[in-house]
C-alpha cells in the first residue's frame, strides 16, 4: 500500500526527472564543446532548485508518517492540502525571480539595433503558445469549478453536492475559495515572467553579438519553461480535484431496493486521473530540464574550433 501511495504521489515527478535527464544528456553528447556562462548558470540552478524543493519538500514531509520516512513534521495546524493548489504558482514565481539574476546593465560599447527589443525578442514562440494555452485551460476549469462549488459548513466555497431528491452526497472541489487566491498568484507569476523576459531583452547587445543573443535566448527559454512548468503543475492539481469529484459515489435505500449514484463526471474519472498524472509529469519535466541543463548540460554559447579563431 505504501509503495502504491509513493508511486501515486511521486511517480509523475520521477518520470519527469528521468525524461529531463535523458534529454539533457543526449544534448550534451551532441554538443560537447561549449563554453560556460558563469553567474547565469548559477542563478538558474538556484531558481530551479528553489522551485523543486519548495514544492516537493512539503509534500514529502506531509506524507512522512504514511510512508515511514525519516523526515521532520509539518508545523501544528498546517494542512498542506489547503495550499496544494497555490503551491506550484508560488514556488514558480520564486524561481522566476531568481532567473532575473544577474541583471545586466551595459553602459559601454555595444551593438546598436534599429528594431526595438520587446519581451518576445528572444523568446521561442512554442513556449509562449504553451503558456497561453495552459492559462486558457486553467481559467476555463477555474470558472467551471467555481460555478458548481457550494458553501461548506464553514461558508467556504469548497463543496460539490449532487442531490437526487431522496438522497444527496458530495465532496470537496476546487471552488471559489481556492481559485480566487490562485488567480491572484497566476497574475503575479505571469507578470513576473514578463518582467524577467523584459529585463533580459532590454539592455544593449554586447560587442560579441552572437554570444550575447545566445545567452539571452537561453535565459528567456528557461524563464518560460519554469513558468509553463508551474502552470502545468497547478493544472494537474485542478484535474486531480475533478478526478476526486468524478470518483465519488452515493447510494440510497428505497422501497424498490438500493440505488447507487455517481456524478455527471463519473465516465471521465479514468481520463481525468491520467490527464492529471500526465500534466504533472510534463510540469516536472519542464522544471528538471532547466535544472539539469544549467547544472550538467551544454551552455548556449559554442566554442569555435581553434583553427578557425583569428
Secondary structure, 3 states (H helix, E strand, C coil): CHHHHHHHHHHHHHHHHHHHHHHHHHHHHHCCCEECCCHHHHHHHHHHHHHHHHHHHHHHHHCHHHHCCCCCCCCCCCCHHHCHHHHHHHHHHHHHHHHCCCCCCCCCCCECCCCCCCCCCCCCHHHHHHHHHHHHHHHHHHHHHHHHCEECCCCCEEEEEEECCCCEEEEECCCHHHHHHHHHHHHHHHHHHHHHHHHHHHCCECCCHHHHHHHHHHHHHHHHHHHHHHHHHHHHHHHHHHHHHHHCEEEEEECCEEEEEECCCHHHHHHHHHHHHHHHHHHHHHHHHHHHHHHCCCCCEECCCHHHCC
